[in-house]
Amino acid sequence: MNQELACLSLAVKTERINELYRVISVEEPGLAKKCRAGNFFELRSSAVSSRKLFKPISVYRVDGSEISFLIKRLGPGSEALCDLKTGDLLELYGPLGNSFPLVSDAHILLVSGGVGYPPLAGLKSALDSSNHVFSLHGATTSLDRFPADEIWQIEGSSEHQGFVTEGILQYLERASVDLVYACGPSAMLKAVSMICAARGIRAYVSMEAYMACGIGACHGCVIPVGDASSYDYQRVCKEGPVFDAASIVWELI
């Protein structure tokens, strides 16, 4: 690993959102200045560094010199991160990956699903005020709900019941959208891509993938890019995680 991506150990500040989610934050002016909407970091709790790989976590927000990450308790790696207490040490390197292309004077639809929320929250704050931005968020239960203009929930009671893709279709019936940005499960991103392609709307998606290294060395996070008859594989951690949705061979994912 080169000097620019040297692993740092920094004290964290933690915030409990609910029983599944935590926000952990670090103070590092140099790294904060480098962050762009869509970037991610590789994170690991110092308490388990001897036996756990780093976890790729998207940047949730940057406030001055503070970088924050929204983390869901899913498995041993994310549990170790969620169990950090204020003052504990976090090992990290980044920012990594590419970023969302920024536009002006556009009608933009943001679509997030579950833990796909953080990068789009960061993107929303990075878009300038000349844009009209509407955000849709898909939640499985009430624990997965985060601030958005419209929230679709699969389980339990909600004003908008069902998959967030239903919300996309309804919104596109009442609004003329120039550009869609999305992040969430692959099945959701595939549906977003198909919906946008059928209507001639440009879409960018931030892909989720297992990343062992985060710097393009292991090639463990590749996806097919091109068309079904002629494609190559690109690394989500290096060439991505943000891709033009139309460039992905979705039938092979």
Secondary structure, 3 states (H helix, E strand, C coil): CCHHHCCEEEEEEEEECCCCEEEEEEECHHHHHHCCCCCEEEEEEHHHCCCCCCEEEECCEEECCEEEEEEECCCHHHHHHHCCCCCCEEEEEEEECCCCCCCCCCEEEEEEEHHHHHHHHHHHHHCCCCCEEEEEEEECCHHHCCCCCEEEECCCCCCEECCHHHHHHHHHHHCCCCEEEEECCHHHHHHHHHHHHHHCCEEEEECCCCCCCCCCCCCCCEEEEEECCEEEEEECCCCCCEEEHHHECHHHC
